[in-house]
Amino acid sequence: MNLRELPEALGLEVLQDTFADRTVTGAYTSDLLSDVMAHADERDVLITIQSHKNTVAVATLVGVGAIILCNNRPVPEEMIQAAREEEIGIFVSGEDQFTLSGKVYRIVHES
């Protein structure tokens, strides 16, 4: 599954679409950013409810290509701007983290 295919496959709203398309092999789901730094992989997407620019900084450090915010979390403009500068996609879902993680797992392993 490629990063650009995820929004359509998962019904995600795209808030920031300046990012490199690449293969996604998994997802890392966490709201603890130090945990993300220690365990996420650059081929993952980050699934979280942490909607602030520090989440973008962590995604950049780890090398993930996109952040998926769950539960229709509001996204501040400063987060979108930081993601644009770092070329990290920002997607939003109305679903919870558990449900979305399962869906990402399914589509990544079926494609």
C-alpha positions as CSV (number, residue, x, y, z in Angstrom):
1,M,0.0,0.0,0.0
2,N,1.3,3.4,-0.9
3,L,0.9,6.5,1.3
4,R,-1.2,8.3,-1.2
5,E,-3.7,5.4,-1.4
6,L,-4.4,5.4,2.4
7,P,-6.9,8.3,2.5
8,E,-9.2,6.7,0.0
9,A,-8.8,3.2,1.3
10,L,-9.6,4.3,4.9
11,G,-12.0,7.2,4.2
12,L,-9.6,9.8,5.7
13,E,-9.8,13.5,5.3
14,V,-6.5,14.9,4.0
15,L,-5.5,18.2,5.7
16,Q,-1.9,18.3,4.5
17,D,-1.1,16.7,1.1
18,T,2.5,17.8,0.6
19,F,4.4,14.5,1.2
20,A,6.4,12.0,-0.7
21,D,4.5,8.9,-1.8
22,R,6.1,5.8,-0.5
23,T,5.3,2.3,0.6
24,V,3.6,1.8,3.9
25,T,4.3,-1.5,5.7
26,G,2.6,-0.8,9.0
27,A,1.4,1.7,11.5
28,Y,2.5,2.7,15.0
29,T,-0.3,3.7,17.4
30,S,0.6,5.7,20.4
31,D,-0.1,9.0,22.2
32,L,3.2,9.0,24.1
33,L,5.6,10.7,21.7
34,S,8.7,9.3,23.5
35,D,7.3,5.8,22.8
36,V,6.9,6.7,19.1
37,M,10.5,7.9,18.9
38,A,11.7,4.6,20.4
39,H,9.6,2.2,18.4
40,A,8.0,3.6,15.2
41,D,9.5,2.7,11.9
42,E,10.0,5.0,8.9
43,R,7.7,2.7,6.8
44,D,4.8,3.2,9.3
45,V,2.1,5.8,9.5
46,L,1.6,7.3,13.0
47,I,-1.9,6.9,14.5
48,T,-2.5,9.2,17.4
49,I,-4.8,11.8,19.0
50,Q,-1.8,14.2,19.7
51,S,-2.7,17.1,17.5
52,H,0.1,19.6,17.9
53,K,3.3,20.5,16.2
54,N,5.5,18.4,18.5
55,T,3.9,15.3,16.9
56,V,5.2,16.6,13.5
57,A,8.7,17.0,15.1
58,V,8.6,13.4,16.3
59,A,7.3,12.1,12.9
60,T,10.1,13.9,11.2
61,L,12.7,12.5,13.6
62,V,11.4,8.9,13.1
63,G,10.9,9.4,9.4
64,V,7.2,8.5,9.1
65,G,5.5,9.9,6.1
66,A,2.1,10.7,7.6
67,I,0.2,11.2,10.8
68,I,-3.4,10.0,11.2
69,L,-5.3,11.8,13.8
70,C,-8.3,9.9,15.3
71,N,-11.7,10.8,16.8
72,N,-12.0,13.9,14.5
73,R,-9.5,15.7,16.6
74,P,-9.2,19.4,15.7
75,V,-5.9,20.2,14.1
76,P,-4.3,23.6,14.8
77,E,-2.9,25.5,11.8
78,E,0.6,25.5,13.3
79,M,0.6,21.7,13.1
80,I,-0.5,21.8,9.5
81,Q,2.1,24.4,8.6
82,A,4.9,22.4,10.4
83,A,3.8,19.2,8.5
84,R,3.9,21.1,5.2
85,E,7.4,22.4,5.9
86,E,8.6,18.8,6.8
87,E,6.5,17.2,4.1
88,I,4.6,15.0,6.5
89,G,1.0,14.1,5.5
90,I,-1.8,14.9,7.9
91,F,-5.0,12.8,7.7
92,V,-8.0,12.8,10.0
93,S,-10.4,10.0,10.9
94,G,-13.6,9.9,12.9
95,E,-12.7,6.4,14.0
96,D,-10.8,5.5,17.2
97,Q,-7.3,4.3,17.3
98,F,-8.1,0.6,17.8
99,T,-10.4,0.4,14.8
100,L,-8.1,2.4,12.5
101,S,-5.0,0.4,13.5
102,G,-6.9,-2.8,12.6
103,K,-7.9,-1.4,9.3
104,V,-4.4,-0.3,8.4
105,Y,-3.1,-3.7,9.4
106,R,-5.6,-5.4,7.1
107,I,-5.1,-3.3,4.0
108,V,-1.3,-3.3,4.4
109,H,-1.1,-7.0,4.7
110,E,-3.7,-7.7,1.9
111,S,-2.1,-5.5,-0.7
